[in-house]
Amino acid sequence: MTDTQDERKVAVRLAGVFALRMVGLFLVLPVLADYARLLPGGDSASTVGLALGVYGLTQALLLLPLGWASDRWGRKPIIYLGLVLFVLGGLLAAWAPTVHWLVAARAIQGAGAISSAVTALVADLTAPTFRTRAMAMIGASIGLAFAGSLAVAPWLYGVVGMRGIFLLTAVMGVLALVMVARGVPNPPPASTHGAPHGEVERRGFAVVLRDSRLLRLDFGVFCLHFVQMAMWVVVPALLVAQAGLPVSAHWQVYAVAVVVALLVMVPLVILAEKRGKIAAVYRGRCCCWSRCNWGSPCWPFSRTAAACGRWV
């Protein structure tokens, strides 16, 4: 595909697929811990944490295998499979009778690890000259989905409840399926890499595993996400117990935090992109985050992330 207008349409639609799926994920984060504690078996903090984190665990385990599968059997079939799993997991979570059923449902949702297949499809359908902008559209859609979901989720929880939110995530998955089926063309056959390239792919993966700078960056991001997910287990309960805020009013806290973060980070990222200082911004962000967590149980992890940031 060489026509920029067609490429832009494809990029917008695939960014929409990402956004629909990410909204379905992010809507759950601020309120799931509160809901899980109300289910049978929800008195265990570790099980509640597992209900939050198992989505990311199955994502991590299946992201590379599904990416390889999309190389062999095509992008769109794997994307369809992942979105179907996402929808089925959302439906099961909506009617989960216990927290253990909720954990299983979240695991099924996370098994639809299609991020690598979608980004590969973007690369297949866009020329190198447009590809950076297409990836930027996807990144922007994820950021907007995260910011909007944090602000809306507590209010939505008070209106439709957790089951309503899970059903909404299933509907978003269906919309993403329709968008891929009707709005995204099939990639040209030359874009799909089959078995003859397997040895090249294995060598490329080995190179990635031996890149110490990349591994430090990966571990730093892991620490950041680890603490973020841990905070979603405890922060909602603390806002209720210590600040007297009902869950439906937590959007007031999250909205302010998101706005402040955007006002600070967006100009810094733009400036860093222009001057080639992205790594410095990442290091500064990790160090500030470590200072903010000083004295908390999360501090060792945030300190580790900051250390990894300095080494990148």
Buried (B, 14 or more C-beta within 10 A) or exposed (E): BEEEEEBBBBBBBBBBBBBBBBBBBBBBBBBBBBBBBEBEBBEEBEBBBBBBBBBBEBBEBBBEEBBBBBBEEBBBEBBBBBBBBBBBBBBBBBEBEBBBBBBBBBBBBBBBBBBBBBBBBBBBBBEEEBBEEBBEBBEEBBBBBBBBBBBBBBBBBBEEBBEEBBBBBBBBBBBBBEBBEEBBBEBEEEBBBEEEEEEEBEEEEEEEEEEEEEBBBEBBBBBBBBBEBBBBBBBBBEBBEEEEBEBBBBBEBBBEEBEEEEEEBEEBBEEBEEEEBEBBBBBBBBBEBBEEBEEEEBBEBBBBBBBBBEEB
